[in-house]
Amino acid sequence: MRHLNLLFTLALLITLASCTALTNEAELPNEEQRAQQYIDESEAAVAEAEQEILDFEKEWISTRSTVVVPAGSVDAIAAAIAEAGHGGTVVLASGEHTENETLVISTQVKIEGEDGATLLFPNAAPPAPIPVEIIPAIHVKDATRAWLKGFSMSTGTETAGRYAVLIQDAPRTRVEGLTIAGFQYGIFIDGGNRCQLLRNTLVGVAPEYQEAIIHWGITNSTG
């Protein structure tokens, strides 16, 4: 009788082990399928983003209006944007350009700097503690496909600035190859789906600015 009980117990254990093995084998493919699905979706998203980068550049053609802003300009970029018109290009010549107020960009325009082009904001709002009032040097607002490319930004003074670039309700804005130095916040997105930030260099504020308890290079609030 003991032998029968022992055999029954062994058979039961073998059966349970077999069921557990079958269960694990059944679950494993599902896990692999989910993992592969994530990989496929990620690769598709990357491919889509890469294609968007290429498509973005195709939207800009050389036959559109181009306005060159000479070096040493003061508060001249807004007028150049208006002259270039929707879809136009504003070229900042090599050298310094000064803007004493916030530069507002509210249309599809490309602002591109030649080698050595530097945009200075001497009156930029200084760093501040929390809560921080958003006062940007460049404000891309209610525009689609604006493009900032290839220039440097700073205050040009011994005082750091607060916000360098604010993208607000401006989908598909592209910020490429900018060097932003001495701002508490570099690039802040608040409503900018499908924005492209490519190959930018951001240098934060000096440690002695106690007002800038928090400072970020890139912030994506909404978008």
Secondary structure, DSSP 8 states (H G I E B T S, - for coil): -HHHHHHHHHHHHHHHHHHHHHHHHHHHHHHHHHHHHHHHHHHHHHHHHHHHHHHHHHT--TTS-EEEE-TT-BS-HHHHHHHH-TTEEEEE-SEEEE-SS-EEE-SSEEEEE-TTEEEE-TT------SS----EEEEEES-SS-EEES-EEE-SSSS-EEEEEEEES-TT-EEES-EEESEEEEEEEES-TT-EEES-EEE---TT-TT-SS-EEEEEEE-
